[in-house]
Amino acid sequence: MKNRLITLPIKYFTVAIVLGCALWIVLNAAARLLAEKRGERLLTVWRIVNAVLAVCCAGLLLYLTVFSRRPLSSGNVFLQPFYILRKALTQQEYKREKLLNLYAFIPFGVTLSGALLDRRKEEGKRHLSPAAVVLFGFLLTFAIELTQGITKLGTAETDDVLTNTAGVFVGVLVWRISELIGFAVKRTKRWNKSNSE
């Protein structure tokens, strides 16, 4: 089963990521709109759901990249930035590998953003910035690659750090898009309500 999943065409993973992000955008916008009617407690529940999903994503990423692997006889370390990414331009297998790395970290970026970021500015409260989520994603992927290099549980690549962090960044962008959609819908509702009175 594991090998069949890994050998699926990349288009299936692309469709799954796009549909998953679209579903999350709709759910996030709905949570924001419902919270306006039913109170802030719903947003707290939504943040908790996102926190649980982010922890599950991180656990799955750690399992796939470290805990499910057997040590190699000789570990490989590629510290030259863009070395593998340049190969991905001409070799299909490297392209597939880098796209899967990117896709794997998008759900983590989305759910971590949903758990930690909040656009509402409340007096006296400090809020995290989207850059903090990207930094956390970078630190996680750096720790994974460092572990792979030290324990020989995989190939430690600078390019993996770049693609994984880019995946977290895309996840933050998805969160931002959902926030903008929710804000636009809320504003339109208020505008329609004020014009109907």
N, C-alpha and C positions, 0 to 999 in steps of 0.2 A: 504493500500500500504506500509506504513512504517513497519508494522509487517512482511509482506511478504519478504521485503528486508532483515530484520534482521534475519529471519529464513532460508535464503538461505544457502545451504551447503558451508562450508569454501573453498572448492575447486574452487568455482566460483570466490570468492574474490581473491584467489591465482592466478588464471589464469588472472584475470583483472589487478592485480598489475604487474605481469610478462610482459603481453602484453603492458601495459601502459609504463613501464620502457623501454622496448625494442623500442617502438615508440619514446619515448623521446630521447633515445641514438641516433637513426637514425637522428632525426630532429636536434639535437645538432651538430652532426658530419657534417651534410649537411650545417648547418648555418656557421660553421667554414670554410668549404671548399669553399662555395660560397662567403664568406667575403674576401677570398684571391683573388678572381677574381673581385668582384664588389666593394670592399672597406669596411672599418670598420663600415660604417653606418649600414650595415646589422646586424652586431654583436650588435650594440646598440639597434636596434629594437628587436632582439632576447632576449636581457637582459630585456627590458621593458616588453615583452610578459611574460617572466618568473616571473618578479616582480608582474605583475597583477595576474598571476596564483597563486603565493605564497600568496598574500593577499586573494584571493578567497579561497584557501585551509585553511588558518588561520581562516577566517570567518566561513567556513563550520564546522571546528573543534570546534570553540567556540559555534556555534549553537547546534551541536550535543551533546556536553558535558555540556553545561551550560544553554543556553537560551531556549532550547526546553523542559527542564525538569521542573517538579513540585516539590516543596519541600517535602522531606520525613518527616514523623512524628518524627523520631529520626534519626539523621545522623550517618553514620558509618564511622569510621576512622581506617584504618589499617596502622600503621606506621612501623611495623616489616618488614624489607626487605626480599624478597623471600618467604614470607608466602603464598601468593596466587599463586606465580609461582610454589612452591612445590606442591600445590594442583592441579595445571594444569597438572602435570605429570601423575596423576591418574584419574582426573575427566574431562570428555570431555567438559563440559560447561565452566569451567575455562580456559581450553586450547583454546577453541574457542574465548572467551572474550579477552584473552591476544594476540592471533594472530590478531584479529581485531584491537586492540589498536596499535600493531606494524604496520599493513598495513595502518591504517589511517594516520600515520605520514610520511610514505615514500614519497608520492607526495609532501608534504610540504618541506621535506629535499631536494628533487631533484630540485624543482623549485626555492627555496631560494638559493641553490648553483648556479643554472644557472643565477640567477639575481645578486648575489653578488661576486662570485668567478671568478677570471681570472688568467690563468696560465702565461700570457705574463707579463714579467717584464719590466716595463717602468721606466726609471730613474726619480727619484723625486716623484714617486707616491707610496702611501702605499696601500697594498692589504690585504684583509681579508684572514685569513687562514680557512681551513675546520673546524678546532676546534671552530672557532667563530660561525659558522653556527650551529654546534652541541650544543654549549653553549646557543645560542638563542632558539633552540628547547627545551632544558632543562628548560630554564626560562619560556617559554610559557606553557609547560605542568605542571611545578610547580605552576604557577599562576592559571591554570585551577583546579588542585587538591586542592589548598588552597581555592579557591572560592567554590568548591563543599563542602569542609569540613565546612566552615564558614556558608554558606547559606543553607546547608542540601539539595542541589540540586543533590546529588549523593553520592557515597561512595568515600572518599578520600583515596587513596592507594599509598604507596611508590612504589609498584610494577607497578602501572600505570605510574608513573614518569619514571621508568626504561624502560618499554616496549615502551613508547612513544618516549623517547630519543633514544632508539635503532632504532626505525623507522626512525628518522631524520638521524641517523648515516648511516643506509642502503641507504637512499636517497643521502647522500654525496658520498658514495661509487659508486652508479650508475652514479653520475655526473663525478667522477674520471675515471671510466671505459670509459665513452663516450669521455672524453678528451683524454685518451690514444689511443682509436680507431681513433679519428680524427687526432691525431698526427702521428700515424702509417700510415694512408692512405695518409696524406700529404707528409710524408717522402718517401713513396713508389712512389708517383707521381713524386716527384723531382728526385729520383734515376732513374726512367724510362726515364724521360725527359733528364737527363744528359747522359744516356747511348745511347739514340737515336741520339744525336747530333754528 
